[in-house]
Amino acid sequence: MTISKPAARRTVLQETDGEADRQLNTLTGWRRFIDGPPTPLVLASRSAWQQMNPAKRDLYDESRLDHHARMLTVATSFVERTAICGRRLVLLNRHAISARRGLIVSGPAGTGKNIAITQLGLSHELLDRARHPHATHRIPVVYVTVPPAATARMIATEFARFLGLPVRARSNMTDIIEAAVGVCTDTRTALVLVDELHNISLTSRHGAEVADTLKYFSERLPATFVYAGIDIDESGLLSGTRGAQIAGRFTLIPSRPFPYNSEWKGLVATMEDTLRLHEPRPGTLTELDRFLHNHTGGMIGSLSHAIRGAALDAILTGTEKITKKSLQAIPLDHTAHTTASMATKSAASR
């Protein structure tokens, strides 16, 4: 059974699954992200907080837990550099017929790659909405992820899934690609974000076919492609015949752990300003900025996890404050531990 393009396009805006509302790799989830988070929570006065009855306090605390559970987006220099480079490429590709240039964001896990490309997508979509305020049919940005052990059909299906196109077991890959390309062309897609690119291995037949499929999409769509993944520049994806084609057309922006500098201090201060706790001592986190750097290895993802986790514990335990001890109690990822340990050993050897 093949996919009917008219029927497929009618399904683009349908919500078929409540979970899709929270996934960036679906159209409904992406649009929810673009529409932005709820209005920031206003902290109640200390006296009002103390006078709340148990039921009201439970609801209030639940809203604070939800507030701290959300990932804070900070406009770091890396995010800004990615956004500027991406915007430049979109403009340069606007009238290109072939050989469009793209962007690769590569680096260790937890260094802000996903934040950088999604903020690029956010700025592009908001600009497109401003220019076409009444064109609700437009889909200026497509966001897909490369599944583990991906095949060419799987990556084509990811495009269809984002767009809400029905893919049946008997649908062949050509039908899937044609339907996805048709919808993207009709809805003026100009930016395609492809995350988790490290799941492709060019040493395997399936991996090579996935790379070829992405290349085919980029040739068929008048769009700028942005890839993101872990250590792409060291994974072999840019070597060999296929890799050379990618390397010859894509600009690479490396993501790295943050050094301990004024920007890191600003990150910690910004995150401290977002806390909604009732017993904080002003400046507690900024006084711990060097400890936090050593503790997280300069990884922004680990920093956010530690602070948000400690804030949740502060509410759940009733302490209403974050301390060095409570930050140390939050288990971090292995990469952060390894990076921090290497930094400590390097400092000790000097």
ABEGO torsion letter per residue (X at the ends): XBBBAAAAAAAAABBABAAAAABAABAAAAAAAAAEBBBBBBBBBAAAAAABBAAAAAAAAAAAAAAAABBBBBBBAAAAAAAAAAAAAAAAAAABABGBBBBBBBEBBGAGAAAAAAAAAAAAAAAAAAABAABAABBABBBBBBBBGBBAAAAAAAAAAAAGBBBBAABBAAAAAAAAAAAAAAAGBABBBBBGAAABBAABAAAAAAAAAAAAAAAABBBBBBBBBBGAAAAGAABEAAAAAAAAABBBBBBBBBBBBAAAAAAAAAAAAABBBAABBBGAAAAAAAAAAAAAGGBAAAAAAAAAAAAAAAAAAGAGBBBAAAAAABBBBAAAAAAAAAAAAAAAAX
